[in-house]
Amino acid sequence: MDPIEVLKTVELFDGLEPAELGAVAALCRERTYQAGQVITTQGEVGDDLFVVCDGFVEVILSRPPGDQAPRTMVHLGRGQIFGEMALVDHGPRSATVRALVDGAVVMIIHRQDFASLCEANHHLGFVVMRNMAADLSFKLRHRNLANR
Amino acid sequence: MSPIYKVSYVVTGNDHPGTIANVERPPKVGDVVRLGDQSYKVTEVVELIPARGEFHYLHATLAPARS
């Protein structure tokens, strides 16, 4: 899978120049997961940002012990990102994410590498952070509609 | 670059949590879409926020498709 071709279709990187896209692609590692395999775990420290390239993942929120069973909040498909909250606020993972189908492919970008790239290139940093805010906004709008 | 449609799918009538995914063609009322191992019929499509560049932002309401 050519990372540049994948990244071109991801909203997070919309507005980047070709050379900037290439710099991001150079940071990407590709990994394939099987159905049920955990990618991130709620409460753990997170150092990576993830981009869904193929298949679907599910975002699961655990409740306090003794409360209700874990709840699946949303499924994310091609072009969607997750892990971005820990990237921005350095907090623990807010949810568990696991592959929903066999052969789910994600690109992984390490937080420190990505932060260094954003600091070295402020245009890239501005575009990505603006798009990340727009993505969080879209997820919130989706959540509001799902709860109607 | 071809348009990309970022779609918020919400399913009514069962406990599906909803899906966000990029697709190459916009969903239309009456279309049948497959999410996981289930098929759903599109009952409503609205523009969620204005398009920006090649990205279009849609919300689609789905109902379980009858087999």
Backbone of each chain as ProteinMPNN parsed JSONL, in Angstrom:
{"seq_chain_A": "MDPIEVLKTVELFDGLEPAELGAVAALCRERTYQAGQVITTQGEVGDDLFVVCDGFVEVILSRPPGDQAPRTMVHLGRGQIFGEMALVDHGPRSATVRALVDGAVVMIIHRQDFASLCEANHHLGFVVMRNMAADLSFKLRHRNLANR", "coords_chain_A": {"N_chain_A": [[0.854, -1.19, 0.0], [0.732, 2.115, -1.012], [1.861, 4.661, 0.928], [1.631, 7.449, 0.451], [-0.406, 7.694, -1.453], [-2.514, 6.734, 0.075], [-2.586, 8.609, 2.184], [-3.335, 10.892, 0.835], [-6.054, 10.661, 0.666], [-7.013, 11.099, 3.126], [-8.625, 13.124, 5.388], [-7.266, 14.469, 7.423], [-4.837, 15.205, 6.375], [-5.395, 16.869, 4.328], [-4.727, 19.582, 2.219], [-2.022, 19.728, 2.482], [1.195, 20.232, 0.995], [2.74, 18.395, -1.745], [5.411, 17.624, -1.006], [5.28, 17.855, 1.735], [3.39, 15.937, 2.333], [4.835, 13.727, 1.624], [6.785, 13.795, 3.601], [5.275, 13.195, 5.859], [4.407, 10.653, 5.133], [6.776, 9.28, 5.286], [7.006, 8.799, 7.941], [5.199, 6.863, 8.53], [4.065, 3.669, 9.634], [2.885, 0.574, 8.558], [0.296, -1.636, 9.562], [-1.382, -4.732, 9.94], [-4.415, -6.02, 11.201], [-6.292, -8.622, 12.806], [-9.748, -9.656, 13.105], [-11.151, -8.607, 16.143], [-8.755, -8.2, 17.385], [-6.925, -6.184, 19.608], [-6.104, -2.778, 19.286], [-5.61, -0.293, 20.521], [-5.73, 0.42, 24.045], [-8.076, 1.402, 26.43], [-7.248, 3.801, 28.884], [-4.545, 3.288, 28.914], [-1.209, 4.6, 28.321], [-0.753, 6.57, 25.436], [1.087, 6.675, 22.475], [0.87, 6.952, 19.793], [-0.598, 7.842, 16.622], [-3.333, 6.816, 14.637], [-4.364, 5.737, 11.406], [-7.067, 4.587, 9.591], [-6.777, 2.441, 6.963], [-7.888, 0.371, 5.535], [-10.773, -1.737, 5.829], [-12.575, -2.037, 8.961], [-12.693, -0.574, 12.248], [-13.607, -0.829, 15.735], [-14.717, 1.383, 18.263], [-14.548, 1.303, 21.655], [-16.033, 1.898, 24.75], [-15.241, 1.581, 28.076], [-16.929, 1.164, 31.191], [-17.076, 2.305, 34.666], [-15.977, -0.117, 37.161], [-18.423, -2.515, 38.028], [-20.398, -1.102, 36.904], [-22.285, -0.661, 33.838], [-21.883, -2.942, 31.028], [-19.054, -2.783, 28.737], [-19.364, -0.395, 26.061], [-19.909, -0.156, 22.603], [-19.007, 2.593, 20.77], [-18.709, 3.699, 18.222], [-18.136, 2.745, 14.819], [-15.275, 2.854, 12.793], [-14.234, 3.55, 9.536], [-12.504, 3.413, 6.377], [-10.036, 5.942, 5.935], [-10.405, 7.243, 8.318], [-9.309, 8.62, 11.462], [-7.795, 7.679, 14.579], [-6.844, 7.834, 18.062], [-6.01, 10.364, 18.231], [-6.622, 12.087, 20.306], [-4.949, 11.537, 22.498], [-2.66, 12.24, 21.271], [-2.816, 14.976, 21.152], [-3.432, 15.878, 23.789], [-1.865, 14.382, 25.491], [-2.913, 12.689, 27.335], [-4.283, 9.645, 28.887], [-5.365, 6.831, 26.858], [-8.608, 7.26, 25.607], [-10.443, 5.385, 24.948], [-10.956, 1.925, 24.096], [-9.771, 0.416, 21.164], [-10.491, -1.841, 18.634], [-9.906, -4.219, 15.988], [-12.453, -4.77, 13.611], [-12.879, -6.415, 11.552], [-11.295, -9.105, 9.747], [-8.04, -8.506, 8.502], [-7.897, -5.76, 8.743], [-6.39, -2.753, 7.978], [-4.061, -0.462, 9.223], [-2.37, 2.689, 9.38], [0.353, 3.78, 11.254], [1.514, 6.428, 13.193], [4.111, 7.747, 14.974], [3.889, 9.682, 17.933], [5.896, 11.558, 18.867], [7.607, 11.806, 16.69], [5.859, 12.897, 14.852], [5.104, 15.269, 16.111], [7.548, 16.58, 16.106], [7.873, 16.98, 13.386], [5.748, 18.73, 12.888], [6.575, 20.915, 14.384], [8.857, 21.639, 13.045], [7.913, 22.416, 10.61], [5.782, 24.78, 10.234], [3.569, 25.381, 8.61], [2.668, 22.856, 7.843], [2.111, 21.887, 10.403], [0.049, 23.657, 11.206], [-1.984, 23.097, 9.305], [-2.515, 20.369, 9.762], [-3.308, 20.38, 12.468], [-5.569, 22.04, 12.332], [-7.194, 20.442, 10.704], [-7.425, 18.268, 12.352], [-8.905, 19.294, 14.457], [-11.261, 19.777, 13.044], [-11.965, 17.159, 12.449], [-12.448, 16.097, 15.001], [-14.646, 17.663, 15.61], [-16.451, 16.736, 13.686], [-16.802, 14.117, 14.562], [-18.063, 14.631, 16.98], [-20.441, 15.819, 16.096], [-21.502, 13.617, 14.763], [-21.894, 11.909, 16.955], [-23.834, 13.353, 18.37], [-25.971, 13.163, 16.579], [-26.344, 10.418, 16.547], [-27.335, 10.03, 19.041], [-29.859, 11.061, 19.004]], "CA_chain_A": [[0.0, 0.0, 0.0], [1.561, 3.32, -1.107], [1.358, 5.56, 1.981], [1.262, 8.78, -0.049], [-1.735, 7.576, -2.073], [-3.485, 6.598, 1.168], [-2.677, 9.858, 2.944], [-4.054, 11.877, 0.011], [-7.499, 10.479, 0.828], [-7.327, 11.269, 4.544], [-8.926, 14.538, 5.65], [-6.267, 15.046, 8.323], [-3.696, 15.716, 5.621], [-5.894, 17.688, 3.225], [-4.138, 20.917, 2.212], [-0.562, 19.649, 2.53], [1.918, 20.187, -0.277], [3.255, 17.035, -1.996], [6.624, 17.325, -0.226], [4.861, 17.675, 3.133], [2.744, 14.625, 2.394], [5.928, 12.756, 1.594], [7.446, 13.793, 4.912], [4.387, 12.449, 6.768], [4.424, 9.246, 4.711], [8.033, 8.669, 5.734], [6.864, 8.442, 9.362], [4.124, 5.877, 8.69], [4.265, 2.213, 9.648], [1.614, -0.097, 8.24], [0.096, -2.876, 10.306], [-2.654, -5.399, 9.653], [-5.0, -6.648, 12.387], [-7.383, -9.571, 12.595], [-10.973, -9.296, 13.836], [-11.088, -8.778, 17.591], [-7.434, -7.831, 17.891], [-6.927, -4.852, 20.217], [-5.101, -1.859, 18.727], [-5.282, 0.56, 21.669], [-6.497, 0.033, 25.23], [-8.513, 2.524, 27.263], [-6.511, 4.018, 30.121], [-3.097, 3.165, 28.731], [-0.523, 5.735, 27.709], [-0.753, 6.42, 23.986], [2.156, 7.423, 21.799], [0.725, 6.84, 18.343], [-1.813, 8.232, 15.905], [-3.675, 5.735, 13.714], [-5.215, 6.034, 10.254], [-7.648, 3.364, 9.029], [-6.557, 2.384, 5.506], [-8.802, -0.613, 4.954], [-11.549, -2.437, 6.842], [-13.247, -1.245, 9.999], [-12.342, -0.797, 13.656], [-14.67, -0.377, 16.623], [-14.275, 2.175, 19.409], [-15.302, 0.742, 22.784], [-15.851, 2.653, 25.988], [-15.515, 0.809, 29.289], [-17.539, 1.92, 32.29], [-16.463, 1.961, 35.945], [-16.288, -1.476, 37.619], [-19.744, -2.646, 38.63], [-21.37, -0.397, 36.072], [-22.728, -1.426, 32.688], [-20.864, -3.562, 30.186], [-18.471, -1.851, 27.766], [-20.29, -0.023, 24.989], [-19.292, 0.259, 21.349], [-19.452, 3.951, 20.507], [-18.745, 3.972, 16.779], [-17.232, 2.013, 13.94], [-14.534, 3.762, 11.911], [-13.785, 2.909, 8.308], [-11.387, 3.969, 5.6], [-9.755, 7.378, 5.971], [-10.657, 7.835, 9.637], [-8.181, 8.588, 12.383], [-8.073, 7.522, 16.008], [-5.632, 8.04, 18.844], [-5.595, 11.762, 18.115], [-6.78, 12.819, 21.566], [-3.71, 11.371, 23.26], [-1.622, 12.973, 20.529], [-2.945, 16.401, 21.454], [-3.44, 16.248, 25.214], [-0.921, 13.518, 26.2], [-3.632, 11.928, 28.347], [-4.415, 8.215, 28.581], [-6.321, 6.487, 25.805], [-9.973, 7.483, 26.09], [-11.275, 4.234, 24.593], [-10.286, 0.775, 23.48], [-10.084, 0.265, 19.737], [-10.074, -3.145, 18.12], [-10.287, -4.493, 14.601], [-13.796, -5.336, 13.496], [-12.844, -7.414, 10.473], [-9.962, -9.629, 9.428], [-7.317, -7.755, 7.485], [-8.014, -4.296, 8.902], [-5.054, -2.168, 7.812], [-3.924, 0.887, 9.752], [-1.061, 3.334, 9.36], [0.684, 4.236, 12.601], [2.489, 7.524, 13.212], [4.546, 7.973, 16.353], [3.574, 11.046, 18.365], [7.046, 12.465, 18.953], [8.067, 12.061, 15.312], [4.865, 13.769, 14.22], [5.219, 16.579, 16.761], [8.787, 17.2, 15.612], [7.604, 17.421, 12.015], [4.874, 19.908, 12.981], [7.364, 22.036, 14.898], [9.84, 22.025, 12.023], [7.186, 22.979, 9.472], [4.578, 25.347, 10.855], [2.421, 25.25, 7.704], [2.184, 21.482, 8.018], [1.526, 21.787, 11.737], [-1.233, 24.372, 11.233], [-2.979, 22.383, 8.496], [-2.886, 19.115, 10.424], [-4.054, 20.661, 13.706], [-6.898, 22.524, 11.915], [-7.965, 19.297, 10.237], [-7.71, 17.406, 13.505], [-10.034, 19.923, 15.154], [-12.456, 19.533, 12.218], [-12.328, 15.747, 12.593], [-13.073, 15.939, 16.322], [-15.958, 18.285, 15.49], [-17.309, 15.823, 12.915], [-17.145, 12.985, 15.446], [-19.03, 15.117, 17.969], [-21.727, 15.947, 15.392], [-22.0, 12.245, 14.557], [-22.357, 11.411, 18.262], [-25.089, 14.038, 18.677], [-27.014, 12.597, 15.721], [-26.572, 9.028, 16.974], [-28.067, 10.051, 20.321], [-31.187, 11.682, 18.871]], "C_chain_A": [[0.892, 1.244, 0.0], [1.048, 4.339, -0.085], [0.94, 6.925, 1.461], [-0.13, 8.74, -0.685], [-2.822, 7.449, -1.011], [-3.682, 7.94, 1.861], [-3.413, 10.948, 2.176], [-5.559, 11.82, 0.247], [-7.945, 10.672, 2.276], [-7.477, 12.763, 4.837], [-7.852, 15.212, 6.498], [-5.137, 15.715, 7.554], [-4.113, 16.548, 4.41], [-5.301, 19.095, 3.324], [-2.624, 20.905, 2.303], [0.015, 19.643, 1.122], [2.47, 18.771, -0.473], [4.48, 16.678, -1.159], [6.274, 17.091, 1.244], [4.192, 16.318, 3.33], [3.804, 13.517, 2.405], [6.635, 12.656, 2.935], [6.602, 13.03, 5.938], [4.449, 10.957, 6.421], [5.676, 8.536, 5.209], [7.963, 8.244, 7.2], [5.925, 7.263, 9.578], [4.653, 4.441, 8.725], [2.9, 1.584, 9.394], [1.502, -1.376, 9.051], [-1.297, -3.418, 10.003], [-3.129, -6.147, 10.893], [-6.104, -7.612, 11.974], [-8.579, -9.183, 13.477], [-10.816, -9.594, 15.323], [-9.758, -8.368, 18.199], [-7.45, -6.386, 18.403], [-5.779, -4.01, 19.657], [-4.658, -0.864, 19.79], [-6.204, 0.17, 22.826], [-6.801, 1.256, 26.079], [-7.69, 2.599, 28.549], [-5.006, 3.923, 29.98], [-2.511, 4.446, 28.137], [-0.465, 5.506, 26.203], [0.301, 7.287, 23.329], [1.996, 7.451, 20.289], [-0.624, 7.385, 17.867], [-2.063, 7.162, 14.848], [-4.587, 6.25, 12.593], [-5.745, 4.709, 9.712], [-7.493, 3.407, 7.508], [-7.518, 1.421, 4.834], [-9.524, -1.343, 6.077], [-12.168, -1.474, 7.843], [-12.661, -1.578, 11.372], [-13.535, -0.334, 14.497], [-14.059, 0.305, 17.844], [-15.167, 1.807, 20.585], [-14.97, 1.501, 24.051], [-16.211, 1.771, 27.174], [-16.092, 1.724, 30.346], [-16.819, 1.562, 33.585], [-16.848, 0.545, 36.368], [-17.65, -1.506, 38.307], [-20.819, -1.94, 37.846], [-21.718, -1.286, 34.877], [-21.552, -2.024, 31.924], [-20.271, -2.521, 29.25], [-19.417, -1.616, 26.602], [-19.505, 0.387, 23.742], [-19.877, 1.609, 20.952], [-19.611, 4.238, 19.025], [-17.837, 2.985, 16.057], [-16.554, 3.039, 13.033], [-14.009, 2.979, 10.71], [-12.665, 3.682, 7.642], [-11.269, 5.49, 5.732], [-9.938, 8.027, 7.332], [-9.429, 7.681, 10.526], [-8.672, 8.264, 13.787], [-6.737, 7.599, 16.756], [-5.205, 9.492, 18.87], [-5.721, 12.527, 19.426], [-5.514, 12.731, 22.412], [-2.561, 12.114, 22.591], [-1.62, 14.442, 20.935], [-2.768, 16.683, 22.943], [-2.515, 15.39, 26.086], [-1.595, 12.72, 27.326], [-3.684, 10.454, 27.993], [-5.425, 7.982, 27.457], [-7.74, 6.583, 26.351], [-10.88, 6.301, 25.791], [-10.375, 3.108, 24.103], [-10.702, 0.712, 22.023], [-9.608, -1.107, 19.293], [-10.59, -3.339, 16.701], [-11.642, -5.185, 14.573], [-13.826, -6.453, 12.458], [-11.419, -7.936, 10.326], [-9.326, -8.746, 8.356], [-7.518, -6.261, 7.557], [-6.593, -3.708, 8.878], [-5.04, -0.753, 8.373], [-2.5, 1.38, 9.528], [-0.843, 3.913, 10.745], [1.77, 5.305, 12.505], [2.844, 7.814, 14.667], [4.409, 9.456, 16.724], [4.776, 11.979, 18.311], [7.585, 12.805, 17.566], [7.153, 13.078, 14.634], [4.949, 15.178, 14.795], [6.464, 17.309, 16.264], [8.592, 17.742, 14.204], [6.747, 18.689, 12.018], [5.651, 21.133, 13.464], [8.357, 22.537, 13.86], [9.181, 22.712, 10.834], [5.849, 23.497, 9.98], [3.37, 25.31, 9.937], [1.814, 23.869, 7.86], [1.478, 21.337, 9.367], [0.173, 22.46, 11.812], [-2.317, 23.581, 10.506], [-3.461, 21.126, 9.224], [-3.711, 19.387, 11.688], [-5.451, 21.207, 13.389], [-7.767, 21.35, 11.496], [-8.324, 18.357, 11.383], [-8.877, 17.97, 14.309], [-11.325, 19.682, 14.382], [-12.918, 18.085, 12.354], [-12.994, 15.489, 13.938], [-14.481, 16.531, 16.312], [-16.927, 17.365, 14.751], [-17.745, 14.646, 13.793], [-18.182, 13.399, 16.478], [-20.413, 15.28, 17.324], [-22.349, 14.571, 15.147], [-22.604, 11.703, 15.848], [-23.713, 12.044, 18.611], [-26.239, 13.455, 17.853], [-27.344, 11.169, 16.134], [-27.4, 8.977, 18.236], [-29.459, 10.654, 20.207], [-32.287, 10.747, 19.338]], "O_chain_A": [[1.714, 1.417, 0.9], [-0.074, 4.829, -0.214], [-0.014, 7.509, 1.975], [-0.936, 9.647, -0.479], [-3.918, 7.988, -1.169], [-4.815, 8.36, 2.099], [-4.039, 11.823, 2.774], [-6.26, 12.813, 0.052], [-9.106, 10.439, 2.614], [-6.575, 13.557, 4.568], [-7.562, 16.394, 6.312], [-4.546, 16.684, 8.031], [-3.282, 16.89, 3.569], [-5.362, 19.727, 4.378], [-1.995, 21.959, 2.211], [-0.59, 19.122, 0.185], [2.651, 18.031, 0.495], [4.583, 15.559, -0.657], [6.877, 16.253, 1.914], [4.392, 15.644, 4.34], [3.672, 12.513, 3.105], [7.036, 11.571, 3.358], [7.139, 12.31, 6.781], [4.532, 10.108, 7.309], [5.646, 7.345, 5.516], [8.766, 7.426, 7.651], [5.857, 6.719, 10.68], [5.545, 4.059, 7.967], [1.89, 2.015, 9.95], [2.477, -2.111, 9.212], [-2.255, -2.663, 9.833], [-2.344, -6.826, 11.555], [-6.754, -7.444, 10.943], [-8.427, -8.469, 14.468], [-10.404, -10.687, 15.712], [-9.657, -8.209, 19.416], [-7.928, -5.481, 17.719], [-4.64, -4.467, 19.566], [-3.463, -0.616, 19.947], [-7.305, -0.339, 22.619], [-5.912, 2.041, 26.407], [-7.465, 1.588, 29.216], [-4.267, 4.422, 30.83], [-3.217, 5.256, 27.537], [-0.171, 4.402, 25.743], [0.394, 8.485, 23.596], [2.885, 7.92, 19.578], [-1.622, 7.387, 18.589], [-1.122, 6.658, 14.234], [-5.461, 7.087, 12.817], [-4.965, 3.807, 9.406], [-8.017, 4.305, 6.849], [-7.917, 1.633, 3.689], [-8.961, -1.548, 7.152], [-12.269, -0.27, 7.604], [-12.202, -2.692, 11.624], [-14.366, 0.448, 14.036], [-13.039, -0.127, 18.38], [-16.385, 1.973, 20.528], [-13.806, 1.721, 24.387], [-17.333, 1.274, 27.274], [-15.782, 2.915, 30.392], [-16.033, 0.615, 33.609], [-17.91, 0.051, 35.99], [-17.978, -0.609, 39.084], [-22.01, -2.144, 38.082], [-21.483, -2.494, 34.894], [-20.394, -1.665, 32.14], [-20.896, -1.493, 28.988], [-20.17, -2.504, 26.203], [-18.562, 1.175, 23.817], [-21.092, 1.753, 20.814], [-20.538, 4.937, 18.617], [-16.886, 2.461, 16.635], [-17.193, 3.982, 12.565], [-13.426, 1.903, 10.848], [-11.978, 4.491, 8.265], [-12.258, 6.219, 5.653], [-9.663, 9.215, 7.498], [-8.63, 6.758, 10.371], [-9.819, 8.541, 14.137], [-5.663, 7.453, 16.172], [-4.173, 9.832, 19.45], [-5.01, 13.508, 19.641], [-5.061, 13.73, 22.973], [-1.619, 12.558, 23.248], [-0.566, 15.07, 21.047], [-2.049, 17.607, 23.324], [-2.391, 15.64, 27.285], [-0.912, 12.142, 28.171], [-3.199, 10.044, 26.938], [-6.241, 8.853, 27.154], [-8.04, 6.055, 27.421], [-11.983, 6.223, 26.331], [-9.213, 3.31, 23.751], [-11.868, 0.935, 21.695], [-8.465, -1.491, 19.543], [-11.564, -2.718, 16.277], [-11.937, -6.058, 15.39], [-14.695, -7.325, 12.489], [-10.46, -7.28, 10.733], [-9.995, -8.301, 7.423], [-7.337, -5.558, 6.563], [-5.722, -4.111, 9.65], [-5.902, 0.061, 8.041], [-1.552, 0.595, 9.491], [-1.763, 4.475, 11.339], [2.792, 5.127, 11.842], [1.968, 8.094, 15.486], [4.758, 10.348, 15.95], [4.68, 13.078, 17.765], [7.97, 13.943, 17.3], [7.608, 13.987, 13.941], [4.874, 16.161, 14.059], [6.43, 18.517, 16.03], [9.08, 18.821, 13.867], [6.993, 19.612, 11.241], [5.411, 22.25, 13.005], [8.66, 23.729, 13.808], [9.818, 23.498, 10.133], [4.897, 22.732, 10.135], [2.243, 25.216, 10.422], [0.598, 23.724, 7.992], [0.401, 20.75, 9.463], [-0.759, 21.917, 12.406], [-3.425, 23.414, 11.015], [-4.66, 20.856, 9.291], [-4.699, 18.699, 11.945], [-6.412, 20.885, 14.086], [-8.933, 21.265, 11.879], [-9.385, 17.733, 11.384], [-9.733, 17.223, 14.783], [-12.367, 19.415, 14.98], [-14.118, 17.811, 12.371], [-13.98, 14.756, 14.018], [-15.397, 15.981, 16.923], [-18.086, 17.232, 15.144], [-18.905, 14.235, 13.769], [-19.075, 12.621, 16.816], [-21.429, 14.927, 17.923], [-23.556, 14.383, 15.302], [-23.684, 11.113, 15.84], [-24.622, 11.362, 19.085], [-27.345, 13.273, 18.362], [-28.503, 10.759, 16.076], [-28.094, 7.991, 18.484], [-30.17, 10.752, 21.206], [-33.463, 11.108, 19.296]]}, "seq_chain_B": "MSPIYKVSYVVTGNDHPGTIANVERPPKVGDVVRLGDQSYKVTEVVELIPARGEFHYLHATLAPARS", "coords_chain_B": {"N_chain_B": [[-7.751, 15.398, -7.849], [-10.287, 13.061, -7.03], [-13.624, 13.626, -5.743], [-14.157, 13.125, -2.233], [-16.211, 11.516, 0.027], [-17.055, 11.989, 3.215], [-18.755, 10.211, 5.483], [-21.214, 10.172, 7.968], [-22.81, 7.62, 9.331], [-25.842, 6.688, 10.732], [-27.73, 4.283, 12.365], [-31.086, 3.395, 12.549], [-33.485, 1.623, 14.506], [-32.104, -0.61, 15.344], [-29.358, -1.783, 17.434], [-26.991, -0.894, 16.376], [-23.923, 0.905, 16.499], [-23.34, 2.984, 14.794], [-21.416, 4.448, 12.099], [-18.452, 5.928, 10.816], [-17.077, 6.77, 7.792], [-15.018, 7.09, 4.846], [-16.178, 7.413, 1.561], [-16.401, 6.786, -2.005], [-18.531, 7.531, -3.562], [-21.464, 9.51, -3.135], [-23.919, 8.598, -0.694], [-27.335, 7.752, -1.47], [-30.85, 8.266, -0.981], [-32.594, 5.279, -0.584], [-30.555, 3.675, -1.493], [-28.704, 0.675, -0.797], [-26.533, -0.066, 1.745], [-23.607, -1.664, 2.961], [-22.574, -2.466, 6.111], [-20.194, -3.875, 7.937], [-21.321, -7.101, 8.571], [-23.918, -6.709, 7.902], [-26.702, -5.426, 6.017], [-28.033, -2.27, 5.08], [-30.665, 0.096, 4.494], [-30.666, 3.254, 2.966], [-32.263, 5.998, 4.321], [-32.321, 8.72, 4.626], [-30.434, 11.531, 3.651], [-28.243, 14.091, 4.474], [-26.408, 17.177, 4.146], [-23.82, 17.533, 6.306], [-21.889, 19.405, 7.155], [-20.549, 22.245, 5.334], [-18.871, 21.504, 2.213], [-15.321, 21.171, 1.876], [-12.714, 21.895, -0.128], [-11.915, 18.934, -1.784], [-13.317, 17.376, -0.098], [-16.37, 16.199, 1.119], [-19.03, 16.428, 3.425], [-21.217, 14.356, 4.876], [-24.342, 13.215, 6.294], [-25.949, 10.206, 6.862], [-28.961, 8.518, 7.365], [-29.891, 5.291, 8.325], [-31.764, 2.253, 7.865], [-32.42, -1.089, 8.915], [-32.025, -3.348, 6.224], [-34.492, -5.19, 4.477], [-34.309, -8.645, 3.848]], "CA_chain_B": [[-8.237, 14.344, -6.962], [-11.736, 12.861, -7.062], [-14.274, 13.971, -4.469], [-14.221, 12.111, -1.175], [-17.39, 11.763, 0.856], [-16.917, 11.503, 4.591], [-20.152, 9.998, 5.822], [-21.652, 9.744, 9.295], [-23.969, 6.725, 9.2], [-26.53, 6.34, 11.971], [-28.725, 3.244, 12.101], [-32.261, 3.395, 13.42], [-34.19, 0.349, 14.525], [-31.346, -1.649, 16.043], [-28.367, -1.209, 18.353], [-25.723, -0.587, 15.694], [-23.427, 2.166, 17.073], [-23.057, 4.001, 13.781], [-20.121, 4.304, 11.426], [-17.91, 7.042, 10.036], [-16.163, 6.225, 6.782], [-14.902, 7.792, 3.569], [-16.624, 6.639, 0.399], [-16.112, 7.483, -3.264], [-19.787, 8.05, -4.126], [-22.355, 9.903, -2.039], [-25.103, 7.754, -0.534], [-28.608, 8.347, -1.878], [-32.018, 7.613, -0.381], [-32.958, 4.054, -1.295], [-29.367, 2.82, -1.641], [-28.419, -0.311, 0.252], [-25.112, -0.034, 2.088], [-23.209, -2.777, 3.807], [-21.69, -2.123, 7.22], [-19.892, -5.155, 8.569], [-22.012, -8.227, 7.926], [-25.333, -6.369, 7.77], [-27.052, -4.461, 4.975], [-28.959, -1.24, 5.547], [-31.226, 0.948, 3.456], [-30.521, 4.675, 3.261], [-33.586, 6.63, 4.392], [-32.166, 10.171, 4.625], [-29.054, 12.027, 3.499], [-28.137, 15.551, 4.594], [-25.043, 17.704, 4.244], [-23.591, 17.803, 7.726], [-21.217, 20.707, 7.132], [-20.193, 22.54, 3.94], [-17.686, 20.854, 1.658], [-14.063, 21.922, 1.882], [-11.868, 21.247, -1.137], [-12.514, 17.724, -2.365], [-14.005, 16.618, 0.951], [-17.782, 16.492, 1.344], [-19.37, 15.897, 4.741], [-22.619, 13.959, 4.807], [-24.92, 12.348, 7.319], [-26.956, 9.31, 6.288], [-29.73, 7.699, 8.296], [-30.085, 3.962, 7.752], [-32.662, 1.306, 8.526], [-32.063, -2.446, 8.487], [-32.624, -3.729, 4.938], [-35.191, -6.473, 4.512], [-33.696, -9.573, 2.895]], "C_chain_B": [[-9.758, 14.255, -7.049], [-12.343, 13.252, -5.723], [-14.257, 12.791, -3.498], [-15.381, 12.49, -0.268], [-17.163, 11.127, 2.232], [-18.329, 11.428, 5.164], [-20.305, 9.521, 7.267], [-22.91, 8.915, 9.095], [-24.553, 6.466, 10.589], [-27.668, 5.387, 11.633], [-29.878, 3.386, 13.082], [-32.858, 1.977, 13.416], [-33.366, -0.816, 15.018], [-30.214, -0.981, 16.828], [-27.013, -0.965, 17.693], [-25.223, 0.776, 16.17], [-23.214, 3.289, 16.07], [-21.63, 3.867, 13.266], [-19.729, 5.637, 10.803], [-16.907, 6.454, 9.054], [-16.127, 7.134, 5.568], [-15.375, 6.871, 2.459], [-16.419, 7.478, -0.862], [-17.356, 8.065, -3.912], [-20.731, 8.418, -2.993], [-23.531, 8.937, -1.912], [-26.354, 8.498, -0.977], [-29.739, 7.578, -1.209], [-32.408, 6.417, -1.247], [-31.781, 3.129, -1.537], [-29.318, 1.8, -0.51], [-26.913, -0.285, 0.497], [-24.821, -1.185, 3.044], [-22.23, -2.268, 4.863], [-21.427, -3.412, 7.985], [-20.623, -6.257, 7.83], [-23.506, -7.959, 7.746], [-25.548, -5.353, 6.646], [-28.118, -3.504, 5.507], [-29.433, -0.392, 4.376], [-31.107, 2.409, 3.888], [-31.898, 5.338, 3.226], [-33.507, 8.159, 4.363], [-30.694, 10.515, 4.436], [-29.089, 13.547, 3.613], [-26.66, 15.946, 4.596], [-24.827, 18.13, 5.689], [-22.909, 19.151, 7.918], [-20.809, 20.98, 5.685], [-18.915, 21.821, 3.499], [-16.484, 21.779, 1.762], [-13.11, 21.211, 0.931], [-12.59, 20.061, -1.733], [-13.304, 16.921, -1.34], [-15.427, 17.13, 1.153], [-18.209, 15.76, 2.612], [-20.865, 15.627, 4.814], [-23.031, 13.166, 6.039], [-26.011, 11.512, 6.661], [-27.634, 8.526, 7.405], [-30.055, 6.379, 7.601], [-31.123, 3.189, 8.547], [-32.264, -0.085, 8.056], [-32.777, -2.798, 7.184], [-33.313, -5.073, 5.09], [-34.581, -7.381, 3.466], [-34.756, -10.121, 1.953]], "O_chain_B": [[-10.436, 15.28, -7.133], [-11.67, 13.217, -4.693], [-14.331, 11.629, -3.895], [-15.512, 13.64, 0.15], [-17.093, 9.907, 2.377], [-19.01, 12.443, 5.31], [-19.623, 8.6, 7.717], [-23.958, 9.448, 8.73], [-23.835, 6.073, 11.508], [-28.467, 5.647, 10.733], [-29.673, 3.484, 14.292], [-32.739, 1.242, 12.436], [-33.885, -1.929, 15.106], [-30.128, 0.246, 16.876], [-26.001, -0.842, 18.382], [-26.01, 1.72, 16.241], [-22.937, 4.424, 16.458], [-20.767, 3.263, 13.902], [-20.582, 6.381, 10.32], [-15.995, 5.726, 9.447], [-17.083, 7.858, 5.292], [-15.017, 5.694, 2.419], [-16.284, 8.7, -0.803], [-17.261, 8.989, -4.72], [-20.793, 7.709, -1.989], [-24.081, 8.502, -2.924], [-26.427, 9.723, -0.874], [-29.606, 6.392, -0.909], [-32.536, 6.524, -2.467], [-31.968, 1.933, -1.761], [-29.826, 2.037, 0.586], [-26.12, -0.462, -0.427], [-25.676, -1.611, 3.821], [-21.185, -1.708, 4.534], [-22.331, -3.973, 8.604], [-20.554, -6.342, 6.604], [-24.273, -8.881, 7.468], [-24.68, -4.527, 6.366], [-28.989, -3.893, 6.286], [-28.71, -0.188, 3.401], [-31.408, 2.756, 5.03], [-32.611, 5.251, 2.226], [-34.51, 8.824, 4.104], [-29.817, 9.86, 5.0], [-29.87, 14.21, 2.93], [-25.788, 15.171, 4.988], [-25.55, 18.971, 6.222], [-23.324, 19.945, 8.763], [-20.729, 20.047, 4.886], [-18.013, 21.568, 4.297], [-16.614, 23.003, 1.738], [-12.742, 20.058, 1.159], [-13.747, 20.169, -2.14], [-13.896, 15.896, -1.678], [-15.656, 18.326, 1.333], [-17.806, 14.621, 2.849], [-21.677, 16.553, 4.814], [-22.214, 12.545, 6.719], [-26.891, 12.046, 5.986], [-26.976, 7.95, 8.272], [-30.446, 6.359, 6.434], [-31.333, 3.432, 9.736], [-31.817, -0.25, 6.921], [-33.98, -2.577, 7.048], [-32.796, -5.981, 5.741], [-34.354, -6.963, 2.331], [-34.444, -10.922, 1.072]]}, "name": "protein", "num_of_chains": 2, "seq": "MDPIEVLKTVELFDGLEPAELGAVAALCRERTYQAGQVITTQGEVGDDLFVVCDGFVEVILSRPPGDQAPRTMVHLGRGQIFGEMALVDHGPRSATVRALVDGAVVMIIHRQDFASLCEANHHLGFVVMRNMAADLSFKLRHRNLANRMSPIYKVSYVVTGNDHPGTIANVERPPKVGDVVRLGDQSYKVTEVVELIPARGEFHYLHATLAPARS"}
